């Protein structure tokens, strides 16, 4: 099974962009949240392996979502136009600057939770796609 990503972003164009890249990379999107209240509901479901969090949710810069993810010990990264987190206690959280490339997003996700599928699955998938004639 693919690893699941929660996207917490209040700009739906960026949400769609991130979701499409996440899916293309082989991860699954467990949910999206565009408001603080929706983000809290999604966090309570705990049906994700990592979260991508915009620091400026609802036009506010509240640290509560990041604090909750840290408290739950769930991997997450900031996806933001800001240069650094607003709170010193979030300085160790990986940060991906907008605009970003698909490769940069993939690097962040792999840093947070590894490849989209477990390494055994990805090796098996690659081996099954190799032409067998080369090995005779």
ZATIMAR-201704 format. One line per 8 residues: for each residue x, y, z of N, C-alpha, C, O, CB. Coordinates in Angstrom, 2 decimals, padded with zeros to 5 digits. Glycine has a CB too. Layout:
BEGIN
X:Y:Z:X:Y:Z:X:Y:Z:X:Y:Z:X:Y:Z ~ ...;
# end
This chain:
BEGIN
000.83:-001.20:000.00:000.00:000.00:000.00:000.87:001.25:000.00:001.96:001.28:000.57:-000.94:000.00:001.21 ~ 000.36:002.28:-000.64:001.06:003.55:-000.69:001.00:004.24:000.66:000.04:004.07:001.42:000.47:004.46:-001.78 ~ 002.02:005.02:000.95:002.01:005.82:002.16:001.09:007.01:001.98:001.01:007.58:000.89:003.45:006.29:002.53 ~ 000.39:007.39:003.04:-000.70:008.38:002.96:-000.25:009.75:003.44:000.41:009.90:004.47:-001.89:007.92:003.78 ~ -000.62:010.77:002.65:-000.23:012.14:002.93:-001.47:012.99:003.20:-002.44:012.95:002.44:000.59:012.72:001.76 ~ -001.42:013.76:004.28:-002.45:014.74:004.60:-001.94:016.10:004.13:-000.83:016.51:004.47:-002.79:014.75:006.14 ~ -002.76:016.79:003.34:-002.38:018.11:002.82:-003.19:019.17:003.56:-004.42:019.18:003.51:-002.61:018.20:001.27 ~ -002.48:020.06:004.25:-003.13:021.15:004.99:-002.69:022.46:004.33:-001.59:022.95:004.57:-002.75:021.12:006.53;
-003.58:022.99:003.51:-003.26:024.15:002.65:-004.57:024.88:002.37:-005.57:024.25:002.02:-002.56:023.70:001.32 ~ -004.57:026.21:002.50:-005.81:026.96:002.31:-006.01:027.47:000.88:-007.08:028.01:000.58:-005.85:028.11:003.25 ~ -005.04:027.33:000.02:-005.20:027.73:-001.38:-005.50:026.47:-002.19:-004.64:025.60:-002.33:-003.92:028.47:-001.92 ~ -006.72:026.38:-002.73:-007.14:025.14:-003.39:-006.37:024.85:-004.67:-006.25:023.69:-005.06:-008.62:025.21:-003.70 ~ -005.86:025.87:-005.32:-005.03:025.63:-006.51:-003.75:024.92:-006.10:-003.32:023.97:-006.75:-004.70:026.97:-007.24 ~ -003.13:025.38:-005.02:-001.90:024.75:-004.53:-002.22:023.37:-003.98:-001.43:022.44:-004.16:-001.23:025.63:-003.44 ~ -003.36:023.22:-003.30:-003.78:021.91:-002.81:-003.87:020.91:-003.95:-003.35:019.80:-003.86:-005.14:022.01:-002.08 ~ -004.53:021.31:-005.04:-004.66:020.43:-006.21:-003.30:020.10:-006.80:-003.04:018.95:-007.17:-005.56:021.07:-007.28;
-002.43:021.08:-006.90:-001.08:020.86:-007.43:-000.33:019.84:-006.58:000.25:018.89:-007.10:-000.30:022.19:-007.49 ~ -000.34:020.06:-005.26:000.36:019.15:-004.35:-000.25:017.75:-004.45:000.48:016.76:-004.54:000.28:019.66:-002.89 ~ -001.57:017.66:-004.44:-002.24:016.35:-004.50:-001.86:015.61:-005.78:-001.57:014.41:-005.74:-003.78:016.52:-004.42 ~ -001.86:016.31:-006.91:-001.50:015.66:-008.17:-000.07:015.15:-008.15:000.20:014.04:-008.62:-001.68:016.63:-009.33 ~ 000.85:015.94:-007.62:002.26:015.51:-007.55:002.39:014.32:-006.60:003.07:013.34:-006.92:003.18:016.68:-007.08 ~ 001.74:014.41:-005.45:001.79:013.31:-004.47:001.33:012.01:-005.12:001.97:010.97:-004.96:000.89:013.64:-003.23 ~ 000.22:012.07:-005.86:-000.30:010.86:-006.53:000.65:010.37:-007.62:000.87:009.17:-007.75:-001.68:011.15:-007.13 ~ 001.20:011.29:-008.40:002.15:010.91:-009.46:003.38:010.24:-008.88:003.97:009.36:-009.52:002.56:012.14:-010.27;
003.78:010.65:-007.68:004.96:010.07:-007.04:004.67:008.69:-006.44:005.59:008.00:-006.00:005.48:011.01:-005.96 ~ 003.40:008.31:-006.41:003.04:006.99:-005.90:002.53:006.97:-004.47:002.25:005.91:-003.93:004.20:006.10:-005.99 ~ 002.41:008.13:-003.86:001.84:008.22:-002.52:000.32:008.33:-002.66:-000.19:008.56:-003.76:002.43:009.44:-001.73 ~ -000.40:008.18:-001.57:-001.85:008.38:-001.55:-002.15:009.66:-000.78:-001.39:010.05:000.10:-002.59:007.15:-000.90 ~ -003.25:010.31:-001.12:-003.71:011.48:-000.38:-004.79:011.00:000.58:-005.86:010.56:000.15:-004.25:012.62:-001.34 ~ -004.52:011.09:001.87:-005.49:010.62:002.87:-006.58:011.65:003.11:-007.70:011.31:003.50:-004.79:010.29:004.18 ~ -006.26:012.91:002.89:-007.23:013.97:003.11:-006.62:015.32:002.82:-005.40:015.46:002.70:-007.77:013.92:004.52 ~ -007.49:016.32:002.72:-007.05:017.70:002.55:-007.82:018.56:003.54:-008.96:018.27:003.89:-007.27:018.19:001.07;
-007.17:019.63:003.98:-007.79:020.55:004.91:-007.42:021.96:004.51:-006.24:022.28:004.33:-007.36:020.26:006.38 ~ -008.43:022.81:004.37:-008.19:024.19:003.97:-008.45:025.19:005.07:-008.23:026.39:004.89:-009.02:024.52:002.81 ~ -008.93:024.71:006.21:-009.20:025.58:007.35:-008.63:024.96:008.62:-008.31:023.77:008.65:-010.72:025.85:007.50 ~ -008.51:025.76:009.64:-008.01:025.27:010.93:-008.92:024.16:011.46:-008.44:023.12:011.91:-007.92:026.42:011.96 ~ -010.25:024.39:011.39:-011.20:023.40:011.92:-011.11:022.08:011.17:-011.13:021.01:011.78:-012.63:023.95:011.85 ~ -011.02:022.15:009.85:-010.91:020.93:009.04:-009.58:020.22:009.34:-009.53:018.99:009.41:-011.01:021.26:007.53 ~ -008.53:020.99:009.50:-007.23:020.40:009.82:-007.30:019.64:011.15:-006.76:018.54:011.26:-006.13:021.49:009.89 ~ -007.96:020.22:012.14:-008.10:019.54:013.44:-008.87:018.23:013.28:-008.50:017.22:013.88:-008.82:020.46:014.45;
-009.93:018.24:012.49:-010.71:017.01:012.27:-009.84:015.95:011.58:-009.88:014.78:011.95:-011.97:017.31:011.41 ~ -009.07:016.37:010.58:-008.20:015.42:009.86:-007.12:014.85:010.78:-006.80:013.67:010.70:-007.55:016.11:008.64 ~ -006.57:015.69:011.65:-005.55:015.21:012.60:-006.14:014.16:013.53:-005.48:013.18:013.85:-004.97:016.39:013.41 ~ -007.38:014.38:013.96:-008.02:013.44:014.88:-008.27:012.07:014.24:-008.33:011.07:014.95:-009.33:014.02:015.37 ~ -008.41:012.03:012.92:-008.60:010.75:012.23:-007.33:009.90:012.29:-007.40:008.67:012.33:-009.00:010.98:010.76 ~ -006.19:010.57:012.29:-004.87:009.90:012.32:-004.77:008.80:011.26:-004.26:007.71:011.54:-004.61:009.29:013.71 ~ -005.24:009.08:010.05:-005.20:008.11:008.97:-004.17:008.50:007.91:-004.37:008.27:006.72:-006.58:007.98:008.33 ~ -003.07:009.08:008.35:-002.02:009.52:007.42:-000.66:009.17:008.00:-000.50:008.99:009.20:-002.12:011.04:007.14;
000.31:009.08:007.09:001.68:008.75:007.50:002.54:010.01:007.67:003.50:010.01:008.45:002.33:007.83:006.47 ~ 002.18:011.07:006.94:002.89:012.34:007.04:001.94:013.45:006.59:000.96:013.20:005.89:004.19:012.34:006.17 ~ 002.26:014.67:007.01:001.44:015.82:006.64:002.31:016.89:005.99:003.48:017.06:006.33:000.70:016.39:007.87 ~ 001.71:017.59:005.06:002.32:018.76:004.44:001.50:019.96:004.91:000.30:020.04:004.64:002.36:018.66:002.85 ~ 002.14:020.88:005.60:001.43:021.95:006.31:001.85:023.32:005.81:003.04:023.67:005.83:001.68:021.85:007.81 ~ 000.87:024.11:005.36:001.11:025.51:005.02:001.14:026.29:006.33:000.24:026.15:007.16:000.01:026.06:004.04 ~ 002.16:027.12:006.52:002.27:027.88:007.77:001.23:028.97:007.88:000.92:029.41:008.98:003.65:028.48:007.90 ~ 000.68:029.44:006.76:-000.28:030.53:006.78:-001.69:030.04:006.53:-002.30:030.43:005.54:000.09:031.57:005.75;
-002.22:029.22:007.38:-003.57:028.65:007.22:-004.63:029.66:007.65:-004.50:030.28:008.70:-003.72:027.35:008.03 ~ -005.67:029.82:006.84:-006.75:030.77:007.11:-006.24:032.21:007.23:-006.88:033.05:007.87:-007.48:030.38:008.40 ~ -005.10:032.50:006.62:-004.52:033.84:006.73:-003.92:034.13:008.09:-003.53:035.27:008.37:-005.57:034.86:006.43 ~ -003.84:033.12:008.95:-003.27:033.26:010.29:-001.94:032.53:010.35:-001.64:031.70:009.50:-004.25:032.72:011.37 ~ -001.16:032.83:011.35:000.13:032.17:011.51:000.18:031.41:012.83:001.21:031.39:013.51:001.27:033.20:011.44 ~ -000.93:030.79:013.18:-001.00:030.05:014.44:-000.19:028.76:014.37:-000.24:028.05:013.37:-002.44:029.74:014.79 ~ 000.53:028.48:015.41:001.39:027.29:015.43:000.69:026.03:015.92:001.34:024.99:016.06:002.58:027.56:016.30 ~ -000.61:026.08:016.19:-001.29:024.98:016.87:-001.24:023.66:016.10:-001.04:022.60:016.70:-002.73:025.35:017.12;
-001.40:023.70:014.79:-001.40:022.46:014.01:-000.01:021.82:014.06:000.12:020.62:014.27:-001.81:022.74:012.54 ~ 001.03:022.63:013.87:002.40:022.11:013.95:002.68:021.56:015.35:003.30:020.50:015.48:003.42:023.22:013.60 ~ 002.22:022.27:016.37:002.43:021.78:017.74:001.73:020.43:017.95:002.29:019.54:018.59:001.91:022.81:018.75 ~ 000.53:020.30:017.42:-000.23:019.04:017.58:000.47:017.90:016.85:000.56:016.79:017.38:-001.68:019.20:017.05 ~ 000.98:018.16:015.65:001.70:017.12:014.91:002.96:016.69:015.68:003.28:015.50:015.73:002.08:017.62:013.50 ~ 003.66:017.65:016.27:004.83:017.32:017.08:004.44:016.51:018.30:005.10:015.54:018.66:005.57:018.60:017.51 ~ 003.35:016.91:018.94:002.88:016.20:020.13:002.52:014.75:019.79:002.81:013.84:020.56:001.65:016.93:020.74 ~ 001.90:014.54:018.63:001.51:013.20:018.20:002.68:012.41:017.61:002.55:011.22:017.30:000.40:013.29:017.17;
003.83:013.08:017.47:005.03:012.46:016.90:004.78:011.96:015.48:005.23:010.88:015.08:005.51:011.30:017.78 ~ 004.03:012.78:014.71:003.73:012.46:013.32:004.63:013.30:012.42:004.75:014.51:012.62:002.22:012.70:012.99 ~ 005.25:012.68:011.41:006.15:013.43:010.54:005.38:014.45:009.69:004.30:014.17:009.18:006.93:012.48:009.63 ~ 005.97:015.63:009.57:005.37:016.65:008.71:006.43:017.62:008.25:007.52:017.72:008.83:004.24:017.40:009.45 ~ 006.09:018.33:007.20:006.95:019.38:006.69:006.11:020.60:006.36:004.93:020.49:006.01:007.73:018.91:005.46 ~ 006.73:021.76:006.49:006.06:022.98:006.08:006.21:023.16:004.58:007.29:022.93:004.03:006.62:024.21:006.85 ~ 005.13:023.56:003.91:005.16:023.94:002.50:004.67:025.38:002.49:003.48:025.63:002.69:004.28:022.98:001.58 ~ 005.59:026.32:002.25:005.28:027.72:002.53:006.09:028.68:001.67:007.10:028.30:001.08:005.53:028.02:003.99;
005.63:029.88:001.60:006.37:030.93:000.93:007.31:031.67:001.88:008.09:032.52:001.45:005.42:031.91:000.30 ~ 007.23:031.35:003.16:008.09:032.00:004.15:009.47:031.33:004.20:009.63:030.17:003.83:007.42:031.95:005.55 ~ 010.45:032.10:004.67:011.83:031.61:004.70:012.12:030.70:005.89:013.02:029.86:005.82:012.77:032.76:004.72 ~ 011.38:030.87:006.97:011.64:030.07:008.16:010.35:029.99:008.98:009.45:030.81:008.80:012.82:030.68:009.01 ~ 010.27:029.01:009.87:009.09:028.90:010.73:008.97:030.13:011.64:009.97:030.79:011.95:009.15:027.62:011.59 ~ 007.75:030.43:012.04:007.50:031.59:012.91:007.94:031.31:014.33:008.32:032.23:015.06:006.03:031.97:012.88 ~ 007.90:030.05:014.73:008.22:029.68:016.11:009.58:028.97:016.15:009.85:028.09:015.34:007.11:028.77:016.71 ~ 010.41:029.35:017.09:011.73:028.74:017.23:011.63:027.23:017.46:012.48:026.47:017.00:012.50:029.39:018.39;
010.59:026.80:018.16:010.43:025.37:018.47:010.15:024.53:017.22:010.20:023.30:017.27:009.30:025.18:019.48 ~ 009.84:025.18:016.10:009.59:024.46:014.84:010.79:024.51:013.90:010.69:024.12:012.74:008.36:025.03:014.15 ~ 011.92:025.00:014.39:013.09:025.19:013.52:013.60:023.87:012.92:014.21:023.88:011.85:014.22:025.85:014.32 ~ 013.35:022.75:013.58:013.85:021.47:013.08:012.90:020.82:012.06:013.24:019.79:011.48:014.06:020.52:014.24 ~ 011.74:021.41:011.84:010.77:020.86:010.89:011.24:021.18:009.48:011.55:022.33:009.18:009.34:021.45:011.15 ~ 011.30:020.17:008.59:011.71:020.44:007.21:010.78:021.46:006.56:009.58:021.48:006.82:011.73:019.14:006.38 ~ 011.35:022.30:005.72:010.59:023.37:005.09:010.82:023.35:003.58:011.96:023.37:003.12:010.99:024.74:005.68 ~ 009.73:023.32:002.83:009.77:023.36:001.37:009.20:024.70:000.93:008.05:025.04:001.23:008.97:022.16:000.74;
010.02:025.47:000.20:009.60:026.80:-000.24:008.73:026.73:-001.48:009.01:025.98:-002.41:010.82:027.66:-000.51 ~ 007.64:027.53:-001.48:006.83:027.73:-002.68:007.50:028.83:-003.49:007.99:029.80:-002.90:005.33:028.10:-002.32 ~ 007.56:028.74:-004.80:007.19:027.58:-005.61:008.25:026.49:-005.49:009.40:026.77:-005.17:007.00:027.98:-007.09 ~ 007.84:025.26:-005.74:008.74:024.11:-005.62:008.53:023.21:-006.84:007.55:023.34:-007.57:008.48:023.33:-004.29 ~ 009.47:022.30:-007.03:009.36:021.33:-008.12:008.85:020.01:-007.56:008.86:019.77:-006.36:010.73:021.13:-008.82 ~ 008.39:019.15:-008.46:007.97:017.81:-008.06:009.12:017.07:-007.40:008.92:016.33:-006.44:007.44:017.00:-009.27 ~ 010.34:017.26:-007.91:011.50:016.58:-007.34:011.76:017.05:-005.91:012.11:016.24:-005.05:012.74:016.83:-008.21 ~ 011.59:018.34:-005.66:011.78:018.86:-004.30:010.73:018.31:-003.35:011.02:017.99:-002.19:011.74:020.39:-004.30;
009.49:018.19:-003.83:008.43:017.61:-002.99:008.73:016.14:-002.72:008.53:015.67:-001.60:007.05:017.76:-003.67 ~ 009.20:015.42:-003.72:009.55:014.02:-003.53:010.67:013.88:-002.50:010.62:012.99:-001.65:009.97:013.38:-004.86 ~ 011.67:014.75:-002.57:012.77:014.72:-001.60:012.25:014.95:-000.18:012.69:014.28:000.76:013.83:015.78:-001.95 ~ 011.32:015.88:-000.02:010.75:016.15:001.29:009.99:014.93:001.81:010.18:014.53:002.95:009.82:017.37:001.24 ~ 009.15:014.34:000.96:008.36:013.18:001.39:009.27:011.99:001.74:009.02:011.29:002.72:007.37:012.77:000.29 ~ 010.31:011.79:000.95:011.23:010.69:001.25:011.98:010.95:002.55:012.27:010.02:003.30:012.23:010.49:000.10 ~ 012.29:012.22:002.82:012.95:012.57:004.09:012.02:012.31:005.26:012.45:011.86:006.32:013.40:014.05:004.07 ~ 010.73:012.59:005.07:009.75:012.42:006.15:009.41:010.97:006.41:009.39:010.53:007.57:008.49:013.19:005.83;
009.13:010.19:005.34:008.62:008.82:005.54:009.19:007.80:004.58:008.73:006.65:004.57:007.13:008.83:005.42 ~ 010.16:008.17:003.77:010.73:007.21:002.84:009.98:007.19:001.52:009.09:008.01:001.30:010.74:005.82:003.45 ~ 010.33:006.25:000.64:009.69:006.19:-000.67:008.20:005.90:-000.56:007.71:005.48:000.50:010.37:005.12:-001.53 ~ 007.48:006.12:-001.65:006.02:005.97:-001.66:005.59:004.59:-001.20:004.57:004.45:-000.52:005.48:006.23:-003.05 ~ 006.34:003.59:-001.54:006.04:002.22:-001.12:007.25:001.69:-000.37:008.35:002.24:-000.48:005.67:001.30:-002.35 ~ 007.05:000.63:000.36:008.17:000.01:001.07:009.25:-000.43:000.09:008.94:-000.72:-001.07:007.69:-001.18:001.90 ~ 010.50:-000.50:000.53:011.59:-000.81:-000.39:011.42:-002.18:-001.03:011.80:-002.35:-002.19:012.91:-000.75:000.33 ~ 010.87:-003.15:-000.32:010.66:-004.47:-000.92:009.68:-004.38:-002.09:009.88:-005.00:-003.13:010.16:-005.47:000.13;
008.61:-003.61:-001.90:007.62:-003.44:-002.96:008.24:-002.77:-004.17:008.02:-003.20:-005.30:006.43:-002.63:-002.46 ~ 009.02:-001.71:-003.94:009.56:-000.98:-005.08:010.59:-001.81:-005.83:010.66:-001.73:-007.06:010.19:000.34:-004.62 ~ 011.38:-002.62:-005.13:012.33:-003.51:-005.81:011.57:-004.54:-006.62:011.92:-004.82:-007.77:013.27:-004.20:-004.79 ~ 010.53:-005.12:-006.04:009.72:-006.10:-006.75:009.08:-005.51:-008.00:009.03:-006.17:-009.04:008.65:-006.66:-005.84 ~ 008.61:-004.29:-007.89:007.98:-003.64:-009.04:009.00:-003.39:-010.14:008.70:-003.56:-011.32:007.31:-002.32:-008.63 ~ 010.20:-002.97:-009.75:011.24:-002.72:-010.76:011.66:-004.02:-011.42:011.83:-004.07:-012.64:012.46:-002.02:-010.13 ~ 011.85:-005.09:-010.62:012.27:-006.36:-011.18:011.25:-006.91:-012.16:011.62:-007.48:-013.18:012.53:-007.36:-010.09 ~ 009.98:-006.74:-011.86:008.95:-007.27:-012.74:008.87:-006.48:-014.04:008.33:-006.97:-015.03:007.60:-007.26:-012.05;
009.41:-005.26:-014.05:009.34:-004.46:-015.27:010.59:-004.62:-016.13:010.64:-004.11:-017.24:009.15:-003.00:-014.92 ~ 011.60:-005.33:-015.63:012.82:-005.53:-016.42:012.58:-006.60:-017.48:011.92:-007.60:-017.23:014.00:-005.93:-015.52 ~ 013.13:-006.37:-018.69:013.02:-007.40:-019.72:013.84:-008.62:-019.33:015.01:-008.49:-018.97:013.47:-006.86:-021.09 ~ 013.26:-009.80:-019.40:013.94:-011.01:-018.97:014.94:-011.50:-020.01:015.84:-012.27:-019.68:012.93:-012.10:-018.68 ~ 014.81:-011.07:-021.26:015.72:-011.53:-022.29:017.17:-011.15:-022.00:018.09:-011.85:-022.43:015.31:-010.97:-023.64 ~ 017.39:-010.06:-021.29:018.75:-009.61:-021.00:019.47:-010.50:-020.01:020.69:-010.40:-019.87:018.73:-008.22:-020.48 ~ 018.74:-011.37:-019.33:019.35:-012.18:-018.29:019.59:-013.61:-018.72:019.95:-014.44:-017.88:018.48:-012.16:-017.07 ~ 019.40:-013.94:-019.99:019.62:-015.32:-020.45:021.02:-015.50:-020.94:021.39:-016.60:-021.37:018.64:-015.68:-021.55;
# end
